[in-house]
Amino acid sequence: QSQVLESGGGTVPVGASLTISCVASVRTGTFGGWNFGWFRQAPGKEHEWVAAILYDGKGALYADSVQGRFNVSRDNIKNTMYLQMNGLLVEGTAVYYCNRVYWPRTPRDTWGPGTLVTVSS
C-alpha cells in the first residue's frame, strides 16, 4: 500500500494548461521501482484511466481522449509524478488521482484524496 497526495488542481478556462503533481509517501529510493498512473473521476462516473508512466520514466501511455494534449513525467528522486495538461476541455473536469499500476491501466492501491480540476466554458 502506497500513500499518495495529489495537488495542483484548480479552476481554469477551456484551452488552458495546468500541471498537477503526485507525491508518494514511500521510503527513499523505492518510488522508482513502481509504474504509476493517473486516473480521473468525473461527477457521477467511475474512475477513468488517463495515463501511465514506467518505473524509470522512459515510457508512457495515454488514453485516446488525452493523447497529444497531456504529458506525464516523474522525478524519482523527489518521489513525484506530474501530469502536464494542455488544451483542457470541459470533459476534463474531474478529480484527478494517482496510483501505482499493474501496467498500464490497473490501479493497485486504494485511492488518495485526489485533486480537483474544473474546466469552465
C-alpha positions as CSV (number, residue, x, y, z in Angstrom):
1,Q,0.0,0.0,0.0
2,S,1.3,3.4,-1.1
3,Q,0.2,6.7,0.4
4,V,-0.1,9.4,-2.2
5,L,-1.0,13.1,-2.2
6,E,-2.2,14.9,-5.3
7,S,-2.0,18.6,-5.6
8,G,-2.1,21.4,-8.1
9,G,-5.8,21.3,-9.2
10,G,-7.9,24.4,-9.7
11,T,-10.4,26.1,-11.9
12,V,-9.2,27.0,-15.4
13,P,-10.9,28.1,-18.7
14,V,-11.2,25.8,-21.7
15,G,-8.0,25.6,-23.6
16,A,-5.8,26.3,-20.6
17,S,-2.8,24.4,-19.3
18,L,-2.3,23.1,-15.9
19,T,0.2,20.8,-14.2
20,I,-0.7,18.7,-11.3
21,S,1.5,16.6,-9.0
22,C,1.5,13.4,-7.1
23,V,3.8,12.9,-4.2
24,A,4.2,9.3,-2.9
25,S,4.9,8.7,0.7
26,V,7.3,5.9,0.3
27,R,10.8,5.1,1.6
28,T,13.6,6.9,-0.1
29,G,14.7,5.0,-3.2
30,T,11.6,2.9,-3.7
31,F,9.4,5.2,-5.7
32,G,11.4,4.4,-8.8
33,G,10.6,0.7,-8.6
34,W,7.0,1.1,-9.5
35,N,4.9,2.0,-12.5
36,F,2.5,4.8,-11.8
37,G,-0.6,6.1,-13.5
38,W,-3.1,9.0,-13.5
39,F,-6.8,8.5,-13.2
40,R,-9.7,10.8,-13.1
41,Q,-13.3,10.6,-11.9
42,A,-15.9,13.0,-13.2
43,P,-19.0,13.7,-11.1
44,G,-21.3,10.6,-11.0
45,K,-18.9,8.5,-13.0
46,E,-16.3,5.8,-12.4
47,H,-12.6,6.2,-12.4
48,E,-11.1,6.6,-15.8
49,W,-7.6,5.8,-16.7
50,V,-5.7,8.8,-18.1
51,A,-2.0,7.9,-18.4
52,A,0.7,5.7,-17.1
53,I,4.5,6.0,-16.9
54,L,7.1,3.3,-16.5
55,Y,9.0,3.0,-13.3
56,D,12.1,4.6,-14.9
57,G,10.2,7.3,-16.7
58,K,11.3,6.1,-20.1
59,G,8.0,5.2,-21.4
60,A,4.4,6.3,-21.1
61,L,0.9,5.6,-22.5
62,Y,-2.1,7.8,-22.7
63,A,-5.8,7.4,-23.1
64,D,-7.1,8.4,-26.5
65,S,-9.1,11.2,-25.0
66,V,-5.9,13.0,-23.9
67,Q,-3.3,11.8,-26.4
68,G,-1.3,14.7,-27.7
69,R,-2.5,17.1,-25.1
70,F,-1.3,15.6,-21.8
71,N,2.2,14.6,-20.8
72,V,3.2,12.5,-17.8
73,S,6.6,12.7,-16.2
74,R,8.3,11.7,-13.0
75,D,11.2,12.6,-10.7
76,N,12.2,9.5,-8.8
77,I,14.5,11.5,-6.5
78,K,11.6,13.6,-5.3
79,N,9.1,10.7,-5.3
80,T,6.9,12.8,-7.5
81,M,4.9,12.3,-10.7
82,Y,3.5,15.1,-12.8
83,L,0.7,15.4,-15.3
84,Q,1.0,18.4,-17.6
85,M,-2.4,19.1,-19.1
86,N,-2.7,21.2,-22.2
87,G,-5.7,22.2,-24.2
88,L,-8.1,21.3,-21.3
89,L,-11.6,20.6,-22.3
90,V,-14.8,20.8,-20.3
91,E,-14.9,17.0,-20.1
92,G,-11.6,17.2,-18.3
93,T,-13.4,18.4,-15.2
94,A,-12.8,15.7,-12.7
95,V,-11.0,14.7,-9.5
96,Y,-7.5,13.5,-10.6
97,Y,-5.9,10.7,-8.8
98,C,-2.5,8.9,-9.0
99,N,-1.9,5.3,-8.2
100,R,0.6,2.6,-8.7
101,V,-0.5,0.5,-11.6
102,Y,-0.2,-3.0,-12.9
103,W,0.8,-2.0,-16.4
104,P,-0.7,0.0,-17.8
105,R,-4.3,0.6,-16.6
106,T,-5.0,-1.3,-13.4
107,P,-4.7,0.5,-10.1
108,R,-3.1,-1.5,-7.3
109,D,-3.7,0.7,-4.2
110,T,-6.6,2.5,-2.6
111,W,-7.3,6.0,-3.8
112,G,-5.8,9.0,-2.3
113,P,-7.6,12.3,-1.8
114,G,-7.2,13.4,-5.4
115,T,-7.1,17.0,-6.7
116,L,-10.0,18.7,-8.4
117,V,-9.6,20.2,-11.8
118,T,-12.5,22.3,-13.0
119,V,-12.6,23.4,-16.6
120,S,-15.0,26.2,-17.3
121,S,-16.5,27.2,-20.6
